[in-house]
Amino acid sequence: MFKRIRILILLFILATVALGAYRAESRNRSWENTLQVAVYPINADGSAASTNFIARLGRDDLSLVEDYFQRQSERHGLSLQRPIRLTLAQPVASLPPVRPATASALAAIQWTLALRYWAWRHSPDIGFEPDIRLYVLYHDPAQNERVPDSTGLAKGQLAVVHQFARSREQGSNLVVLSHELLHTLGATDLYDPANSLPLYPEGYAEPEKTPRYPQNHAELMAGRIPVTETQADIPLSLRETLVGRRTAHEIGWLK
């Protein structure tokens, strides 16, 4: 009985939160104004490497992302100048709640609510209320061969992005950050989760290219450049990616 009551309470809270999130998501996807995105760096492993990398982050890194979305939005006919503006906030000392290993609906609901509550408590002031919040967790590659999967929530307008704290990884870091940013706007993954290969045709940046392989770019939400039917390479920078028509439609650039 208690479990049922707890589930009903969680569902009520989630419904209330979802209504507010739906309104915010609809406003963001109207593209009537520049979207303000706050970037909160976090030292995920407490390492000196992560601390030093965060200290070196600057305006140039964010400008690369802004310039990329300016070019991509223009390709799809959006006339808004600077559709996305990123602001680097002060580092956050707290770690977000860990995504549950179980795939149960209840666990997902509890984690989503916990993450949003955590984000509400850990958003250092940047002088205005951002439309989207990106929490970027940096990991020392000397201690971590892999980083956890990143997550972007369209219903919360926030993302948890895991990155390597190494300069030569910054190009691919910005690809992942941009990918998760579009998740917060409603974009869906365009790759096969079984093998990470881009789905044809929507996961191809140039689906009509002849010959089809190798492709020259990755579709941003597919995350890889198809080289052959069974091989795809990870893009090393945003220059090697494009936002395709499917994604442009999902985020509201194409009506």
Secondary structure, DSSP 8 states (H G I E B T S, - for coil): -HHHHHHHHHHHHHHHHHHHHHHHHHHHTT-SS-EEEEEEEEESS--HHHHHHHHH--HHHHHHHHHHHHHHHHHTT---SSSEEEEE-----S------SS--HHHHHHHHHHHHHHHHHS----SS--SEEEEEEEE-TTT-SS----EEETTTTEEEEEEES-GGGHHHHHHHHHHHHHHTTT----B-TTT--B-TTTTBSSTT-SS-SS-SSEETTT-SEEEETTEEE--SSGGGEE--HHHHHHTTS--
